[in-house]
Amino acid sequence: MRRYSLAVALAMIVSLPARATFWSPDSPVTLGGTTFLPWEVVDDSSGTNTVVLSLPPGMSIDGLHRMDVGDWLVSVGAPASLGGVPYDPRDVVRFDGAAYTLFFSGAAAGVPPGVDVDAVFLEGGDTGDLILSFDVPTTIAGAIYEPADLVRFSGGIFTVFFDASAATTPIPISTNVTAADQRAGSTLLAFDVPTTLGGTTYLPGQIAAWDGVGFSSAYLNPAWPLSAYLNGLSASACVDADGDGFGSPGEPSCPAGGAEDCDDGSFDVYPGAPQSCDGLNNDCSDPSWPALAGTNDGDDDADALSECGGDCDDANGTAWGTPGEVVGLTVIGSTLTWSPPLNPGGDVGFLLFDTIRSTVRNNFFTSPPATCVESDDGPNTTAVDTLSPPSGAVFYYVVRAQNACPGALGVGSLGTTSSGTPRLARDCP
């Protein structure tokens, strides 16, 4: 483990979107007024820095990986006793939140004494191969691994996982990869000294992403001091660019067993999100996004009105709003005729009509004589009432339109009385 005091110019970094990341510093680092120590693991996934794991004080973390099951893999910067068991810097230790166990024995695998394991991660999930880096040039079974190389350990055999000297821009032999992980098909690398690759200088604390062709910048924290570097790095198990808790399409989902995000560029779009009138496929219901079928903004029933546009039932093309007042009601003899509402709220061919009679003007609701002459009749615009009013009485009629809008939304208006109050009528039948 090497230490440098640095004063260099900051190169322009083009950042990738923020990702949930766990990290440990090689020396005390103060961010946002809080100092984080080399034996602590920090979670920055929520946009703030929170300590989520701490080894006993003074036991520096060298390598760090968060397993999918939530356990931690760590290597230590010096011989340490954890849970009463001694561990060497060439070991990898597993911590499940309660107990420490040996995950990888450097001595048994042939790692020479005096070598520290720096980067640690598992390729492709908890059952994948163990990927390591070493802090000094290390010879195992005749092969030499440089400090910027990543080494695969599988079936008791070491092979090169990432050859730093063979990259498009070779990583200098003086650079040590102190932390690494995989994300979105790229290998993430953190260095102990300023390292220029492809015209970009990556400072300690910054992260470079290698996609097999070239390097790009994966940003960590602009406030990171030049005097420290990352001793541990573990990217989240998923790629969640917008921070809504769901992984990008084609990437592991963030909730265990959860669905992929259909739009990882919008915090308001994810499987099961509440639909809102924002022009987005909020709940990921439309597999052909950016089309809007199946969303509040889409016109699902092809009636030229979406739910956000006021459609009362976007699954029924015959109705989209509350019917207005029936117009032109006339009574000639026993026959009543009328015209559909000027604003029918739907297809007039699917309107139904209630004809209601009362002996009290403007009271078609509480008056005992109020009677339904016809109910749910349609699409006829006529009704017949053969009953004659009692001697000295007069019959008053109203006609109410109804459509397929659910509940009260489908019940048409009866207009207002001469005093301007809404006219009411009993339900039919």
C-alpha positions in Angstrom: 0.0 0.0 0.0 1.6 3.2 -1.2 1.0 6.8 0.0 1.5 10.0 -2.0 1.1 13.6 -1.2 -0.1 15.3 -4.4 -0.6 18.7 -5.8 -1.7 18.5 -9.5 -4.0 20.3 -11.8 -7.5 18.8 -12.2 -8.2 17.6 -15.6 -11.8 18.0 -17.0 -13.8 14.9 -16.3 -16.9 13.9 -18.2 -19.0 12.2 -15.6 -21.3 9.2 -16.0 -24.7 9.4 -14.2 -24.5 9.0 -10.4 -24.5 5.4 -9.2 -24.9 3.7 -5.8 -21.4 3.1 -4.6 -19.7 1.8 -1.5 -16.2 3.0 -0.8 -13.4 3.2 1.8 -10.5 5.8 1.8 -6.9 5.0 2.4 -6.6 7.9 4.9 -9.1 10.1 6.7 -11.3 12.0 4.2 -13.6 14.9 5.2 -16.7 15.3 3.0 -19.6 17.6 3.8 -18.2 18.2 7.3 -17.9 14.5 8.2 -14.6 12.7 8.4 -14.5 9.1 7.1 -11.8 6.8 8.3 -9.8 4.0 6.5 -11.6 1.2 8.5 -15.1 2.5 7.5 -17.3 1.6 4.5 -19.4 4.6 3.2 -22.6 4.4 1.2 -23.2 7.3 -1.1 -26.2 5.8 -2.9 -28.7 8.4 -1.5 -26.6 11.4 -2.5 -25.3 11.6 1.1 -22.4 9.7 2.7 -23.3 7.2 5.4 -21.1 4.8 7.2 -22.6 1.3 6.8 -19.8 -0.9 8.1 -16.8 -0.3 10.4 -14.0 -2.7 11.1 -12.2 -2.3 14.5 -10.5 1.1 14.6 -7.0 1.1 13.1 -7.7 -1.9 10.7 -7.4 -0.3 7.3 -9.6 -1.7 4.6 -7.6 -2.5 1.4 -10.2 -4.3 -0.8 -14.0 -4.0 -0.7 -16.9 -5.8 -2.4 -20.6 -5.8 -1.5 -22.1 -9.2 -2.5 -25.6 -9.5 -3.9 -26.8 -11.2 -0.7 -25.5 -8.2 1.3 -22.4 -9.8 2.8 -19.1 -7.9 2.6 -15.8 -9.1 1.2 -12.7 -7.1 2.5 -9.0 -7.3 2.6 -7.0 -5.6 5.3 -3.9 -3.4 5.0 -2.0 -5.1 7.8 -2.3 -8.4 9.7 -5.5 -8.1 11.8 -7.6 -10.1 14.2 -11.3 -10.1 13.3 -13.7 -12.0 15.5 -10.7 -13.5 17.3 -9.2 -15.0 14.1 -6.0 -13.6 12.5 -6.0 -12.6 8.9 -3.2 -11.6 6.5 -3.3 -8.7 4.0 -3.2 -11.3 1.2 -6.5 -12.9 2.4 -10.1 -12.0 1.6 -12.5 -12.0 4.5 -16.3 -12.4 4.4 -18.5 -10.6 6.9 -22.2 -11.4 7.0 -23.1 -8.7 9.6 -22.4 -11.0 12.5 -19.3 -13.2 11.9 -16.0 -13.0 9.9 -15.0 -16.0 7.9 -12.1 -16.7 5.5 -13.2 -16.4 1.9 -9.8 -16.6 0.2 -6.5 -17.7 1.7 -3.6 -16.0 0.0 -1.1 -18.3 1.5 -3.0 -21.4 0.4 -3.4 -20.0 -3.2 0.3 -19.2 -3.5 0.4 -15.4 -3.0 3.8 -14.6 -1.7 4.2 -13.1 1.8 4.4 -9.3 2.0 1.8 -8.9 -0.9 -1.4 -7.0 -0.1 -4.7 -7.8 -1.9 -6.0 -4.4 -3.1 -9.0 -4.6 -5.4 -11.6 -7.4 -4.7 -14.8 -8.2 -6.5 -16.7 -11.2 -7.9 -17.3 -11.3 -11.6 -21.0 -11.5 -12.6 -22.5 -12.1 -9.1 -21.9 -14.0 -6.0 -21.1 -17.3 -7.7 -18.6 -15.7 -10.1 -14.9 -15.9 -10.1 -12.8 -13.9 -7.6 -11.0 -10.9 -9.2 -8.1 -9.4 -7.3 -5.3 -6.9 -7.7 -1.9 -6.8 -5.8 -0.1 -3.8 -4.4 3.3 -4.8 -5.8 4.6 -6.8 -8.8 3.7 -10.4 -7.8 5.0 -13.6 -9.2 2.7 -16.7 -8.9 3.4 -19.9 -10.8 5.9 -18.2 -13.0 3.5 -15.4 -14.1 4.2 -11.8 -13.1 1.2 -9.6 -12.2 1.7 -5.8 -12.1 0.0 -3.5 -9.6 -2.4 -2.2 -12.3 -3.4 -5.7 -13.5 -6.5 -7.5 -12.3 -6.1 -11.2 -11.7 -8.8 -13.9 -11.9 -8.7 -16.7 -9.4 -10.8 -19.7 -10.5 -10.4 -23.4 -9.8 -7.2 -22.7 -7.8 -5.5 -21.1 -10.8 -4.6 -17.4 -11.4 -5.0 -15.9 -14.9 -5.0 -12.3 -16.2 -8.5 -10.7 -16.1 -7.4 -7.2 -17.1 -3.9 -6.6 -18.6 -3.0 -3.0 -17.8 -0.1 -3.0 -20.2 -2.3 -4.3 -23.1 -5.0 -1.6 -22.8 -5.5 0.8 -25.7 -3.6 3.3 -23.6 -1.3 1.2 -21.4 -1.5 2.0 -17.7 2.0 2.9 -16.4 3.7 0.4 -14.3 4.1 3.0 -11.6 0.3 3.1 -11.2 -1.4 0.9 -8.6 -5.1 -0.1 -9.1 -6.3 0.2 -5.5 -10.0 -0.5 -6.1 -12.1 -2.1 -8.9 -15.5 -3.5 -9.7 -17.7 -4.1 -12.7 -20.8 -2.2 -13.8 -22.9 -2.1 -17.0 -20.3 -4.2 -18.8 -17.4 -2.0 -17.9 -14.5 -2.6 -15.4 -14.2 0.3 -12.9 -10.7 1.2 -11.8 -9.4 3.6 -9.1 -5.7 4.6 -9.0 -3.3 5.7 -6.3 -1.6 8.4 -8.4 -2.7 10.7 -11.2 -2.9 8.6 -14.3 -3.4 9.9 -17.8 -5.4 7.6 -20.2 -6.6 8.7 -23.6 -6.0 12.4 -22.8 -7.9 12.4 -19.5 -6.1 12.5 -16.2 -7.7 10.4 -13.5 -6.9 11.6 -10.0 -6.9 9.5 -6.8 -10.5 9.2 -5.7 -11.8 9.3 -9.3 -12.9 6.2 -11.2 -12.1 5.2 -14.7 -14.3 2.8 -16.7 -12.8 0.3 -19.2 -15.3 -1.1 -21.7 -12.7 -3.3 -23.5 -12.0 -0.7 -26.1 -11.2 2.5 -24.2 -11.4 4.4 -21.0 -14.2 6.8 -19.9 -14.8 8.7 -16.7 -17.0 7.3 -13.9 -17.3 10.2 -11.4 -17.3 9.7 -7.6 -17.1 13.0 -5.7 -15.8 16.5 -6.7 -14.9 17.3 -3.1 -12.5 14.3 -2.8 -9.1 15.5 -1.6 -5.9 14.9 -3.6 -4.2 13.6 -0.5 -6.3 10.4 -0.4 -7.3 7.6 -2.7 -9.9 4.8 -2.8 -8.8 1.7 -1.0 -12.1 0.1 -1.5 -14.8 0.4 -4.1 -18.0 -1.6 -4.7 -20.5 -0.5 -7.3 -24.1 -1.3 -6.7 -25.5 -4.6 -8.0 -27.6 -2.7 -10.5 -27.2 0.3 -12.7 -29.7 2.9 -11.5 -29.0 6.1 -13.3 -32.0 8.0 -12.1 -32.0 6.8 -8.5 -35.6 5.4 -8.5 -34.5 2.0 -7.2 -34.9 0.1 -10.5 -32.0 -1.0 -12.7 -31.5 0.1 -16.3 -32.8 -2.1 -19.1 -30.5 -5.1 -19.7 -28.9 -4.7 -16.3 -29.6 -6.5 -13.0 -32.7 -5.1 -11.3 -32.1 -3.1 -8.1 -34.9 -4.6 -5.9 -34.2 -8.4 -5.5 -36.4 -10.1 -8.0 -37.7 -6.8 -9.3 -38.4 -5.6 -12.8 -36.2 -3.5 -15.0 -36.7 0.2 -15.3 -38.1 1.1 -18.7 -36.6 4.5 -18.6 -33.5 4.9 -16.4 -33.3 8.6 -17.2 -36.4 9.6 -15.3 -37.0 9.3 -11.5 -40.8 9.3 -12.1 -40.7 6.3 -14.5 -40.3 2.7 -13.1 -42.5 -0.4 -12.9 -45.5 0.2 -10.7 -45.0 4.0 -10.5 -48.2 6.0 -10.1 -49.3 7.4 -13.4 -49.4 11.2 -13.7 -50.2 13.7 -16.4 -46.6 14.4 -17.4 -46.3 12.8 -20.8 -44.3 9.9 -19.5 -44.9 6.1 -19.4 -44.7 6.3 -15.6 -45.5 2.7 -14.7 -43.7 1.1 -17.6 -47.0 -0.3 -18.9 -46.2 0.4 -22.5 -43.5 -1.9 -23.9 -43.2 0.3 -27.0 -42.2 3.4 -25.1 -41.9 6.3 -26.0 -45.4 5.6 -27.2 -48.0 6.3 -24.6 -50.4 3.3 -24.9 -51.6 2.1 -21.5 -50.6 5.4 -19.8 -52.7 8.2 -18.4 -51.4 10.4 -21.3 -52.2 7.9 -24.0 -55.6 7.6 -25.8 -56.1 3.9 -25.3 -59.6 3.7 -26.7 -59.0 5.9 -29.8 -61.7 8.4 -28.9 -59.3 11.4 -29.3 -59.1 12.0 -25.5 -56.7 10.6 -23.0 -57.2 10.1 -19.3 -55.1 13.1 -18.6 -57.2 15.0 -21.1 -60.3 14.2 -19.1 -61.5 10.8 -20.5 -63.7 9.2 -17.8 -63.0 5.7 -19.1 -60.0 5.4 -21.4 -60.9 1.7 -22.1 -64.3 2.6 -23.6 -64.4 4.5 -26.9 -68.1 5.3 -26.5 -67.8 7.5 -23.5 -65.3 10.1 -22.4 -67.2 12.7 -20.2 -70.4 13.4 -18.2 -73.3 14.1 -20.5 -74.8 17.6 -20.5 -78.4 18.6 -20.3 -81.0 17.1 -22.6 -82.4 19.9 -24.9 -85.6 20.5 -26.8 -87.9 18.5 -24.5 -91.5 18.7 -25.8 -94.8 17.0 -24.7 -97.5 16.5 -27.3 -100.3 14.4 -26.0 -98.8 11.4 -24.4 -95.6 11.5 -26.4 -92.4 13.2 -25.1 -89.6 14.0 -27.5 -86.1 15.6 -27.0 -82.7 16.0 -28.5 -79.5 14.6 -27.1 -77.3 16.9 -25.1 -75.2 19.4 -27.0 -72.3 18.0 -25.1 -73.1 14.2 -25.0 -69.8 13.2 -23.3 -69.6 10.3 -25.7 -71.1 8.6 -28.8 -74.8 9.7 -28.9 -75.6 6.3 -30.4 -74.8 4.8 -27.0 -76.7 7.2 -24.7 -79.4 6.0 -22.5 -82.2 8.2 -21.1 -84.3 8.3 -18.0 -87.7 10.0 -18.2 -88.9 11.2 -14.8 -92.3 12.7 -13.9 -93.5 14.8 -11.0 -96.5 16.8 -9.9 -94.2 19.4 -8.3 -92.3 21.8 -10.4 -88.6 21.4 -10.1 -88.9 18.6 -7.6 -88.1 15.3 -9.3 -86.2 14.0 -6.3 -88.0 14.1 -2.9 -91.6 14.5 -4.0 -93.5 11.2 -3.4 -95.3 11.5 -6.8 -91.9 11.5 -8.6 -92.0 8.5 -10.9 -89.7 7.0 -13.5 -91.7 6.8 -16.7 -88.9 5.1 -18.6 -85.4 3.9 -17.4 -82.3 3.3 -19.4 -84.1 3.7 -22.7 -81.9 4.4 -25.6 -80.8 5.5 -28.0 -84.5 6.5 -28.5 -85.2 10.2 -28.0 -88.9 9.6 -27.3 -91.0 8.3 -24.5 -94.7 7.7 -24.0 -96.7 8.4 -20.8 -100.3 7.3 -21.0 -101.1 8.3 -17.5 -103.2 11.5 -17.1 -102.5 13.9 -14.2 -105.0 14.0 -11.3 -107.8 16.6 -11.5 -106.3 20.0 -10.9 -102.7 18.7 -11.2 -100.0 19.1 -13.8 -97.3 16.7 -14.8 -93.7 18.0 -15.1 -91.0 16.0 -16.9 -87.3 15.9 -17.1 -85.1 13.7 -19.2 -81.6 12.7 -18.1 -78.9 11.3 -20.4 -76.5 8.6 -19.2 -73.4 7.0 -20.8 -70.8 4.4 -19.9 -68.6 6.7 -17.7 -68.3 5.0 -14.3 -70.5 6.0 -11.4 -71.7 9.6 -11.1 -69.5 10.6 -14.1 -71.9 8.9 -16.4 -75.0 10.6 -15.1 -76.0 13.6 -17.1 -76.9 17.0 -16.0 -80.5 18.2 -15.5 -79.6 21.8 -15.8 -80.6 24.4 -13.2 -83.9 25.9 -11.9 -84.9 29.4 -12.6 -83.2 30.4 -9.4 -79.9 29.0 -10.6 -79.7 25.9 -8.3 -78.9 22.5 -9.9 -82.1 20.5 -10.7 -82.1 17.1 -9.0 -84.1 14.0 -9.8 -84.5 10.5 -8.3 -82.6 7.5 -9.5 -84.2 5.2 -12.0 -85.6 2.6 -11.8 
